[in-house]
Amino acid sequence: MHSSILALFLAVASCVSAQAGCDPVASAIPDCGVPCIEDAAAGFGCTGSDYACRCDNSAAIENAALGCVLGECGLGTALEVRASASAVCDCVATAVPAA
């Protein structure tokens, strides 16, 4: 039983470590859109830098954040926010968990 719990803990820790590798990509999201994304993501139970959760719910989060992002950033920068958020999900999809 203890080995199962340890294996689960290590799997979660390696996933978190892989996601942390996407922090530089996430930092490229224009500042004006970050609070909008965070608020929308929280509505789907995604916290902090849980990029996997955000990417699993990306379409719904994008729809929920759209009005806020447009209002805070304007159309041109809103498109940058969308592209940057998509790049984060690309990073998460290709991140290799730490051994």
C-alpha positions in Angstrom: 0.0 0.0 0.0 2.8 2.4 0.9 4.6 1.8 -2.3 1.4 2.6 -4.2 1.0 5.9 -2.4 4.7 6.7 -3.0 4.4 5.9 -6.7 1.3 8.2 -7.0 3.2 10.9 -5.1 6.2 10.6 -7.4 4.0 10.6 -10.5 2.3 13.8 -9.3 5.6 15.4 -8.4 7.1 14.6 -11.8 4.0 16.0 -13.6 4.2 19.2 -11.5 8.0 19.4 -12.3 7.2 19.1 -16.1 4.6 21.8 -15.8 7.1 24.1 -14.1 9.2 23.9 -17.2 6.3 25.8 -18.9 6.6 28.8 -16.6 8.8 30.8 -19.0 6.2 30.2 -21.7 3.4 31.3 -19.4 5.3 34.4 -18.5 4.9 35.6 -22.1 1.1 36.0 -21.7 0.5 39.7 -21.8 -0.1 41.0 -18.3 -3.5 42.6 -19.1 -4.9 39.1 -19.7 -3.5 37.2 -16.8 -6.1 38.2 -14.2 -8.9 37.4 -16.7 -7.5 33.9 -17.3 -6.9 33.3 -13.6 -10.5 34.3 -12.7 -11.9 32.2 -15.5 -9.7 29.2 -14.7 -10.7 29.4 -11.0 -14.3 28.9 -12.1 -13.3 25.5 -13.5 -11.3 24.5 -10.3 -7.9 25.3 -11.8 -5.6 26.9 -9.3 -2.2 28.6 -9.4 0.0 27.4 -12.2 -1.9 24.1 -12.8 -1.5 24.4 -16.5 -2.7 20.9 -17.2 -6.1 21.8 -15.7 -6.2 25.0 -17.6 -5.4 23.2 -20.9 -7.9 20.5 -20.2 -10.5 23.2 -19.9 -9.0 25.6 -22.4 -12.1 26.1 -24.7 -14.4 26.8 -21.7 -11.8 29.1 -20.0 -11.2 31.0 -23.2 -15.0 31.6 -23.6 -15.3 32.6 -20.0 -12.3 35.0 -20.2 -13.0 36.5 -23.6 -15.0 39.5 -22.6 -12.6 40.4 -19.8 -9.5 40.0 -22.1 -11.0 42.1 -24.8 -12.0 44.8 -22.3 -8.6 44.8 -20.5 -6.3 44.3 -23.5 -8.1 45.4 -26.7 -8.4 43.3 -29.8 -4.8 43.2 -30.9 -3.4 42.3 -27.5 -6.2 39.8 -26.9 -5.0 37.9 -29.9 -1.6 37.8 -28.4 -3.1 36.5 -25.1 -4.8 33.7 -27.0 -1.7 32.8 -28.9 0.4 32.8 -25.7 -2.1 30.7 -23.8 -2.1 28.2 -26.7 1.7 28.1 -26.5 1.4 27.2 -22.8 -0.8 24.2 -23.7 1.6 23.2 -26.4 4.3 23.2 -23.8 2.2 21.2 -21.4 1.4 18.6 -24.1 5.1 18.1 -24.9 6.6 18.5 -21.4 8.5 15.5 -20.3 8.1 14.6 -16.6 11.2 14.6 -14.6 12.6 11.2 -13.8 
